Amino acid sequence: MGRVRTVFEKSVDGRRGSSVPSSGFPKRDLDEMIPKKFIRSTPLNLPKLSEPEVVRHYTNLSRMNYSIDVGFYPLGSCTMKYNPKMNEIISRFEGFTFIHPYQPEESVQGALRIMYELQEKLKKITGMDHFTLQPSAGAHGEFTGMLIIKKYHEDRGDFKRKKVLIPDSAHGTNPASSAMCGFEVVELKSGKDGRVDLAELKSKLNDEVAALMLTNPNTLGLYEKEIEKIADLVHDAGALLYYDGANLNAILGRIKPGDMGFDVVHLNLHKTFSTPHGMGGPGAGPVGVKEKLRDFLPVPIVDFKNGRFYLNYDLPKSIGRVRSFHGNFIVMVKALAYVDFMGEEGLKKVAELSVLNANYMRKKISEFLKIPYNDFCMHEFVASGEELKKYGVKTIDLAKRLMDYGFHPPTIYFPLIVHEAIMIEPTETETKETLDNFIEALKKIVEEAKSDPNLLKNAPTKTPVGRLDEVRAVRKPKLRWRGDDK
Ligand SMILES: *Cc1c(COP(=O)(O)O)cnc(C)c1O
């Protein structure tokens, strides 16, 4: 497919999208209403197109997109599950979309109730005592949680805890958020089994450590079986345990991070609790804490007293606001709708099926691709394209070729501890046929890699845009269309 012309290139002078009959009222001069200096002297450069041209232009553009509504999206770590349309419909109710955060509390009791109920449900799901819904994403939740941990230690007069321990398998946002809060990041080398190595942990724990950040199951999809021992070690050293809740899908309704010993957790509502996401949001990253950390939560928190919901600013030790107003409210509406529709049994099924699907795929895929930590996994697993290198093929080539078979590629080159990583998270919303079709495509591609590697290296060939020069795109980014670009 050639380059699609922009609406400006398609513009034809004199063409119009619509014509509205005259209202019959006399026309007033613009400068009667607007000071002259604000009136344009040149016409606005708008494309001139007919209505069907505009509709077709944007409809055709939208068809080039790939989304969960189009097909399978096994993007590891990102939990690209199908998002029930009922949540979308509910979130568009006028009572939700036509309110403003400056409205008096009495006039938005319903909205506050939704936030309060969501907090209550998240407490129950995670085993934490208090929640803030303010943060806008997982990374933002991490930043909020680490600020809370910092303030907790400082409030006790303990100023030497400047270090945060993070496994080498962690998501990049973990060290980034810690560093942004002024902590020094200390890397923990994973053990041979891909999990936390207790000896390594002990050797790095001391009175300068503020916290250990973990996700459980970790980014390899492996459950930290020694989590209670880990929690004891961390707490005995006077540090706190932070839970990156991006992988909550695997344990939903089954086990709680609060019971594992975590002091602070963030959740990614857009992942586990079903909001369409990708390309920057909108998301929500609520943070839950144990009782001893309540006073440090961002203000305001949503509370209930004497029969009414209200915004509680009375937390003198609060880290302050972490964003404007109260967070991405519509994402909260979808999350609550999701939790209520699923019910307790439904949420348990999410965990069961996401784990079952992942293990089914792991078993089948291990027959033709290497899986370095090939252990019973939770909701995702990581394969490696290392053995294809001898055919001159890299993981990125395999990922690009998957697009020719109509699939969104998995996450690649993460986590960093697996060479040529291929991280697959099927989620619970996919049928066995879909999983089988993907496995079959992947198997064919591995065969192609051996017999005709150029098929992979030239891929994708069936997508609207072919292989991009990613290095050049980074070095010489073109962020604006000027009309002269080729
Ligand atoms: C997605 C993810 C994050 C970051 O969450 P965002 O909502 O994208 O900011 C952190 N950790 C893990 C393991 C993740 O998968």
Ligand as a Chemical Component Dictionary entry (heavy atoms), coordinates in Angstrom:
data_LIG
# 
_chem_comp.id                   LIG 
_chem_comp.type                 NON-POLYMER 
_chem_comp.pdbx_formal_charge   0 
_chem_comp.three_letter_code    LIG 
# 
loop_
_chem_comp_atom.comp_id 
_chem_comp_atom.atom_id 
_chem_comp_atom.alt_atom_id 
_chem_comp_atom.type_symbol 
_chem_comp_atom.charge 
_chem_comp_atom.model_Cartn_x 
_chem_comp_atom.model_Cartn_y 
_chem_comp_atom.model_Cartn_z 
_chem_comp_atom.pdbx_ordinal 
LIG C1 C1 C 0 2.668 -1.997 32.888 1  
LIG C2 C2 C 0 3.632 -2.232 33.984 2  
LIG C3 C3 C 0 4.083 -1.170 34.796 3  
LIG C4 C4 C 0 3.771 0.280  34.517 4  
LIG O1 O1 O 0 2.438 0.560  34.462 5  
LIG P1 P1 P 0 1.836 1.747  33.564 6  
LIG O2 O2 O 0 0.407 1.745  33.910 7  
LIG O3 O3 O 0 2.136 1.392  32.144 8  
LIG O4 O4 O 0 2.540 3.010  33.984 9  
LIG C5 C5 C 0 4.900 -1.488 35.870 10 
LIG N1 N1 N 0 5.278 -2.751 36.117 11 
LIG C6 C6 C 0 4.887 -3.795 35.341 12 
LIG C7 C7 C 0 5.343 -5.186 35.683 13 
LIG C8 C8 C 0 4.062 -3.560 34.241 14 
LIG O5 O5 O 0 3.682 -4.581 33.457 15 
# 
loop_
_chem_comp_bond.comp_id 
_chem_comp_bond.atom_id_1 
_chem_comp_bond.atom_id_2 
_chem_comp_bond.value_order 
_chem_comp_bond.pdbx_ordinal 
LIG C1 C2 SING 1  
LIG C2 C3 SING 2  
LIG C2 C8 DOUB 3  
LIG C3 C4 SING 4  
LIG C3 C5 DOUB 5  
LIG C4 O1 SING 6  
LIG O1 P1 SING 7  
LIG P1 O2 DOUB 8  
LIG P1 O3 SING 9  
LIG P1 O4 SING 10 
LIG C5 N1 SING 11 
LIG N1 C6 DOUB 12 
LIG C6 C7 SING 13 
LIG C6 C8 SING 14 
LIG C8 O5 SING 15 
# 
